[in-house]
């Protein structure tokens, strides 16, 4: 049955009603999706009609809500990247851009895929060791970026930066405590920091704090496993022992990517000079 309701008057009084809507069985219906914009409710032994949103408006509302959620997630990821990976170049190093020749990418992918389920719970990390230019930092950055894309807080820094920072920071306790906000701490170039007693004490504080709180770390280093197990200075043992206890050693061998890039750049420059020389002649 079609009821007699002035849709134009109702639409002026209520934003959810369109002048094109119609009445069916005494209820206003959406002219687009053909579903009711009114519902009958029983309240305190009385029956009354109240406005509701139709199916197409529900869909529109859900899409707006989903868009807002996605925007929030994107902003959160950008914030995590800015805070956790301060070197802009490292933010572009992902599994997607790998050429497939980097060693141990499969191991790194497994670690990233199973981080929250397994490795975070056990506090287990990895130590990437090998000569310079073998892809250690690249691989660690791939893990960091994947976890951040999944809203996992990651900090990627270096011991050299930590040692430099600590000299100018007044509240050192708060500085070290900040590292534990991150589910994964990646520290690049162990052994490249200044080898002073004070510097090594700061390194020890970072490692020991993660160790005591059972929080995972990924360490990259040019040191060999033998050098880590048998350091030249005995005082380094307490640092390296904790790392080896909580980090699985992963060896990086193969070609020197840095040298390969340098060679390509040099060849490009030589070719450029040859061409310009011919043009100038």
C-alpha positions as CSV (number, residue, x, y, z in Angstrom):
1,X,0.0,0.0,0.0
2,X,1.3,3.5,-0.9
3,X,0.8,6.0,2.0
4,X,0.1,9.7,1.6
5,X,3.1,11.6,2.9
6,X,4.4,14.9,1.7
7,X,8.0,13.9,0.8
8,X,9.0,17.5,0.0
9,X,8.0,18.7,3.5
10,X,9.7,15.7,5.1
11,X,12.9,16.3,3.1
12,X,13.1,19.9,4.3
13,X,12.8,18.7,7.9
14,X,15.3,15.8,7.6
15,X,18.6,15.7,5.9
16,X,18.4,11.9,5.2
17,X,15.3,12.2,3.0
18,X,15.6,13.1,-0.7
19,X,12.7,14.7,-2.5
20,X,12.9,11.7,-5.0
21,X,12.2,9.2,-2.2
22,X,8.8,7.5,-2.1
23,X,6.5,5.9,0.4
24,X,5.7,2.2,0.5
25,X,3.7,0.4,3.2
26,X,3.6,3.6,5.2
27,X,7.5,4.0,5.3
28,X,9.7,6.3,3.3
29,X,12.0,4.4,1.0
30,X,15.2,5.4,-0.8
31,X,14.7,6.0,-4.5
32,X,18.2,4.6,-5.2
33,X,18.4,1.3,-3.3
34,X,14.7,0.8,-2.6
35,X,15.3,0.1,1.1
36,X,13.4,1.9,4.0
37,X,14.6,5.2,5.5
38,X,12.1,4.7,8.3
39,X,11.5,1.9,10.8
40,X,8.7,1.1,13.3
41,X,9.7,0.7,16.9
42,X,7.7,-0.3,20.0
43,X,8.6,1.9,23.0
44,X,6.7,1.9,26.3
45,X,3.7,0.2,24.7
46,X,3.6,2.8,22.0
47,X,4.4,2.3,18.3
48,X,6.3,5.0,16.6
49,X,8.2,5.6,13.3
50,X,11.8,6.8,13.5
51,X,14.2,7.7,10.7
52,X,17.1,5.3,9.8
53,X,19.6,5.1,7.0
54,X,19.1,3.0,3.9
55,X,21.4,0.4,2.5
56,X,23.2,2.7,0.0
57,X,23.8,5.3,2.8
58,X,25.2,2.5,5.0
59,X,27.6,1.5,2.2
60,X,28.6,5.1,1.7
61,X,29.2,5.6,5.4
62,X,31.2,2.4,5.6
63,X,33.4,3.5,2.7
64,X,34.0,6.9,4.3
65,X,34.9,5.1,7.5
66,X,37.2,2.7,5.7
67,X,38.9,5.6,3.8
68,X,39.5,7.4,7.1
69,X,41.0,4.2,8.7
70,X,43.3,3.7,5.6
71,X,44.4,7.4,5.8
72,X,45.2,6.9,9.5
73,X,47.1,3.8,8.8
74,X,49.1,5.5,6.0
75,X,49.9,8.4,8.3
76,X,50.9,6.0,11.1
77,X,53.2,4.2,8.7
78,X,54.8,7.4,7.6
79,X,55.3,8.5,11.2
80,X,56.9,5.1,12.1
81,X,59.2,5.4,9.1
82,X,60.2,9.0,10.0
83,X,60.9,8.0,13.7
84,X,62.4,4.6,13.1
85,X,64.3,4.9,9.8
86,X,65.9,8.4,9.9
87,X,68.0,7.8,6.8
88,X,65.7,8.5,3.8
89,X,67.7,6.2,1.5
90,X,66.9,3.2,3.6
91,X,63.2,3.7,3.3
92,X,63.4,2.7,-0.3
93,X,65.2,-0.6,0.4
94,X,62.5,-3.3,0.3
95,X,62.1,-6.9,-0.7
96,X,60.2,-5.7,-3.8
97,X,63.2,-3.8,-5.2
98,X,65.7,-6.6,-4.6
99,X,67.3,-8.1,-7.7
100,X,67.2,-11.6,-6.3
101,X,71.0,-11.9,-6.1
102,X,71.4,-10.6,-2.6
103,X,72.3,-13.4,-0.2
104,X,70.0,-14.5,2.6
105,X,66.9,-12.6,1.4
106,X,64.8,-15.8,1.9
107,X,65.9,-16.0,5.5
108,X,65.2,-12.3,6.0
109,X,61.7,-12.7,4.4
110,X,60.9,-15.6,6.8
111,X,62.0,-13.6,9.8
112,X,59.8,-10.6,8.7
113,X,56.8,-12.8,7.9
114,X,56.9,-14.6,11.2
115,X,58.2,-11.8,13.4
116,X,55.2,-11.1,15.6
117,X,54.1,-14.8,15.8
118,X,57.5,-16.3,16.6
119,X,60.6,-14.2,16.9
120,X,59.2,-11.2,18.9
121,X,57.7,-13.6,21.5
122,X,61.0,-15.4,21.9
123,X,63.2,-12.3,21.7
124,X,65.3,-13.9,19.0
125,X,67.2,-11.7,16.5
126,X,69.9,-12.1,14.0
127,X,73.5,-10.9,13.5
128,X,74.5,-10.3,9.8
129,X,78.2,-10.6,9.5
130,X,80.6,-10.4,6.6
131,X,82.9,-8.1,4.6
132,X,81.8,-4.6,3.5
133,X,79.4,-4.2,0.6
134,X,77.8,-7.7,0.9
135,X,74.2,-6.5,1.4
136,X,73.9,-6.6,5.2
137,X,72.4,-3.2,5.6
138,X,70.1,-3.6,2.6
139,X,68.7,-6.9,4.0
140,X,68.2,-5.4,7.4
141,X,66.4,-2.4,5.9
142,X,64.1,-4.8,3.9
143,X,63.0,-6.4,7.2
144,X,62.5,-3.0,8.8
145,X,60.4,-1.6,6.0
146,X,58.1,-4.7,5.8
147,X,57.4,-4.6,9.5
148,X,56.7,-0.9,9.5
149,X,54.3,-1.4,6.6
150,X,52.5,-3.7,9.0
151,X,52.5,-1.1,11.7
152,X,55.2,-2.8,13.8
153,X,57.5,-0.1,15.4
154,X,61.1,-0.6,14.3
155,X,64.2,1.5,15.0
156,X,67.1,1.3,12.6
157,X,70.2,3.1,13.7
158,X,73.9,2.6,14.3
159,X,76.2,2.4,17.3
160,X,78.2,5.3,15.9
161,X,75.1,7.5,16.0
162,X,74.1,6.3,19.4
163,X,77.6,7.2,20.8
164,X,77.5,10.6,19.1
165,X,74.0,11.3,20.4
166,X,74.7,10.4,24.0
167,X,77.3,13.1,24.4
168,X,74.8,15.9,23.9
169,X,71.8,14.4,25.7
170,X,71.1,15.4,29.3
171,X,68.6,12.7,30.2
172,X,70.6,9.7,29.2
173,X,68.3,7.3,31.1
174,X,65.3,8.4,29.1
175,X,67.3,8.2,25.9
176,X,68.1,4.5,26.5
177,X,64.6,3.7,27.7
178,X,63.2,5.1,24.4
179,X,64.8,2.1,22.5
180,X,62.5,-0.3,24.3
181,X,59.4,1.3,22.7
182,X,60.4,-0.5,19.5
183,X,59.5,-4.1,19.0
184,X,62.6,-4.6,16.8
185,X,65.9,-2.7,17.1
186,X,68.3,-2.8,14.2
187,X,71.8,-1.6,14.8
188,X,74.1,-1.2,11.8
189,X,77.9,-1.5,11.8
190,X,78.8,-3.0,15.2
191,X,82.6,-2.4,15.5
192,X,82.6,0.8,13.5
193,X,82.0,3.0,16.5
194,X,84.8,4.7,18.4
195,X,86.6,2.1,20.5
196,X,86.8,4.0,23.7
197,X,85.7,2.7,27.2
198,X,83.0,5.3,27.3
199,X,81.7,4.5,23.9
200,X,81.6,0.8,24.6
201,X,79.8,1.4,27.9
202,X,77.0,3.1,25.9
203,X,76.9,0.2,23.5
204,X,76.7,-2.3,26.4
205,X,73.7,-0.4,27.9
206,X,71.7,-0.7,24.7
207,X,72.5,-4.4,24.2
208,X,72.0,-5.2,27.9
209,X,68.7,-3.5,28.1
210,X,67.3,-5.3,25.2
211,X,68.7,-8.6,26.5
212,X,67.1,-8.1,30.0
213,X,63.7,-7.3,28.5
214,X,63.9,-10.2,26.0
215,X,63.5,-7.8,23.0
216,X,64.9,-8.8,19.6
217,X,67.7,-7.1,17.8
218,X,69.3,-7.4,14.4
219,X,73.0,-6.4,14.3
220,X,75.1,-5.9,11.2
221,X,78.9,-6.0,11.5
222,X,82.1,-6.4,9.5
223,X,83.5,-8.5,12.4
224,X,83.9,-12.2,12.0
225,X,82.2,-14.7,14.2
226,X,85.6,-15.6,15.6
227,X,86.3,-12.0,16.5
228,X,82.9,-11.8,18.2
229,X,83.6,-15.0,20.2
230,X,87.2,-14.0,20.9
231,X,87.4,-10.2,21.1
232,X,90.8,-8.5,21.4
233,X,89.6,-6.8,24.6
234,X,88.1,-8.8,27.4
235,X,85.6,-6.1,28.3
236,X,83.9,-6.5,24.9
237,X,83.0,-10.1,25.8
238,X,80.0,-9.1,27.8
239,X,78.6,-7.2,24.8
240,X,79.3,-9.9,22.2
241,X,78.2,-12.7,24.5
242,X,74.7,-11.2,24.8
243,X,74.5,-10.6,21.1
244,X,75.5,-14.2,20.2
245,X,73.1,-15.6,22.8
246,X,70.1,-13.8,21.4
247,X,71.0,-13.4,17.7
248,X,71.3,-16.1,15.1
249,X,74.6,-15.6,13.0
250,X,73.9,-15.2,9.3
251,X,77.0,-15.0,7.0
252,X,77.1,-12.6,4.1
253,X,79.5,-13.6,1.3
254,X,79.6,-13.1,-2.5
255,X,80.1,-10.0,-4.6
256,X,80.8,-6.6,-3.3
257,X,77.7,-4.5,-4.2
258,X,79.2,-1.2,-3.2
259,X,82.3,-1.9,-5.4
260,X,80.0,-2.9,-8.3
261,X,78.0,0.3,-8.0
262,X,81.2,2.3,-7.8
263,X,82.6,0.6,-10.9
264,X,79.4,1.2,-12.8
265,X,79.4,4.9,-11.9
266,X,83.1,5.3,-12.9
267,X,82.4,3.6,-16.2
268,X,79.4,5.9,-16.8
269,X,81.6,9.0,-16.0
270,X,84.4,7.7,-18.4
271,X,81.9,7.2,-21.2
272,X,80.4,10.7,-20.6
273,X,83.9,12.2,-20.8
274,X,84.6,10.4,-24.0
275,X,81.4,11.5,-25.7
276,X,81.8,15.1,-24.6
277,X,85.4,15.1,-25.8
278,X,84.3,14.0,-29.2
279,X,81.6,16.6,-29.4
280,X,84.1,19.3,-28.3
281,X,86.5,18.2,-31.0
